[in-house]
Amino acid sequence: MKRYEKESFLKSFILFFSTLFILNSIIFLFYYNEQKNALHVEIFNKIKIYNYNFKDKKMKLGIVPYKKINELYLLHIKKDEIFAYFDIPNSKKTL
């Protein structure tokens, strides 16, 4: 092979695999975000179900005054805990 053939082959090789790597990285990023969101929805739904029947040994219940609640029905993720705020069903006190 002549020098310009080797150079052309090397450039084509690098261009092809760098493009392939970038596209795979983008696909992986989208897949990762989709799986993360699906997991958040699954956890939120489990917490929401627990809010009505209180039959899960893995979860704990805490009652917080309504004034201290910032956002209802959102999943909050801290370093060592995951929680959400919900209204108490059939409570007499409403705002």
C-alpha positions as CSV (number, residue, x, y, z in Angstrom):
1,M,0.0,0.0,0.0
2,K,1.2,3.5,-0.8
3,R,1.4,6.2,1.8
4,Y,-1.7,8.1,0.6
5,E,-3.7,4.8,0.5
6,K,-2.8,4.1,4.1
7,E,-3.6,7.7,5.1
8,S,-7.0,7.5,3.4
9,F,-7.7,4.2,5.0
10,L,-6.8,5.4,8.5
11,K,-8.9,8.6,8.1
12,S,-11.9,6.6,6.9
13,F,-11.4,4.1,9.7
14,I,-11.2,6.8,12.4
15,L,-14.2,8.7,11.0
16,F,-16.4,5.6,10.8
17,F,-15.6,4.4,14.4
18,S,-15.8,7.8,16.0
19,T,-19.2,8.4,14.4
20,L,-20.3,5.0,15.5
21,F,-19.1,5.7,19.1
22,I,-20.9,9.0,19.2
23,L,-24.2,7.5,17.9
24,N,-24.0,4.6,20.4
25,S,-23.3,7.1,23.2
26,I,-26.4,9.1,22.3
27,I,-28.6,6.0,22.1
28,F,-27.2,4.7,25.5
29,L,-27.9,8.1,27.1
30,F,-31.5,8.1,25.9
31,Y,-32.0,4.5,27.0
32,Y,-30.5,5.3,30.4
33,N,-32.8,8.3,31.0
34,E,-35.8,6.3,29.9
35,Q,-35.0,3.4,32.3
36,K,-34.4,5.9,35.1
37,N,-37.7,7.6,34.5
38,A,-39.5,4.3,34.4
39,L,-37.9,3.3,37.8
40,H,-39.0,6.7,39.3
41,V,-42.6,6.1,38.1
42,E,-42.6,2.6,39.5
43,I,-41.3,3.8,42.9
44,F,-43.8,6.7,42.9
45,N,-46.7,4.3,42.2
46,K,-45.6,2.0,45.0
47,I,-45.5,4.9,47.4
48,K,-48.9,6.1,46.2
49,I,-50.4,2.6,46.7
50,Y,-48.9,2.4,50.2
51,N,-50.5,5.8,51.0
52,Y,-53.9,4.1,50.7
53,N,-53.4,0.7,52.4
54,F,-50.2,1.0,54.5
55,K,-49.3,-2.7,53.9
56,D,-45.6,-2.7,53.0
57,K,-42.9,-3.4,55.5
58,K,-40.2,-1.6,53.4
59,M,-41.9,1.8,53.7
60,K,-42.5,4.1,56.6
61,L,-45.2,6.7,57.1
62,G,-44.6,10.2,58.4
63,I,-47.2,12.9,58.9
64,V,-46.1,16.4,58.1
65,P,-48.1,19.6,58.7
66,Y,-49.6,21.0,55.5
67,K,-47.8,24.3,55.8
68,K,-44.4,22.7,55.5
69,I,-45.2,20.8,52.3
70,N,-43.7,22.4,49.2
71,E,-44.9,20.1,46.4
72,L,-47.5,17.4,46.4
73,Y,-47.4,14.3,44.3
74,L,-43.8,14.6,43.3
75,L,-41.0,12.1,44.0
76,H,-38.2,13.6,46.1
77,I,-34.9,11.9,46.1
78,K,-32.3,12.6,48.8
79,K,-29.0,10.9,49.5
80,D,-30.4,8.2,51.7
81,E,-34.2,8.3,51.2
82,I,-36.9,8.6,48.6
83,F,-40.2,10.2,49.5
84,A,-43.4,11.9,48.2
85,Y,-46.0,14.1,49.8
86,F,-49.7,13.1,49.5
87,D,-53.0,14.4,50.9
88,I,-54.7,12.3,53.5
89,P,-57.8,10.8,51.8
90,N,-61.1,11.8,53.4
91,S,-59.5,14.2,55.7
92,K,-61.9,16.8,57.2
93,K,-59.5,19.7,57.1
94,T,-59.0,21.2,53.6
95,L,-57.6,24.5,52.3
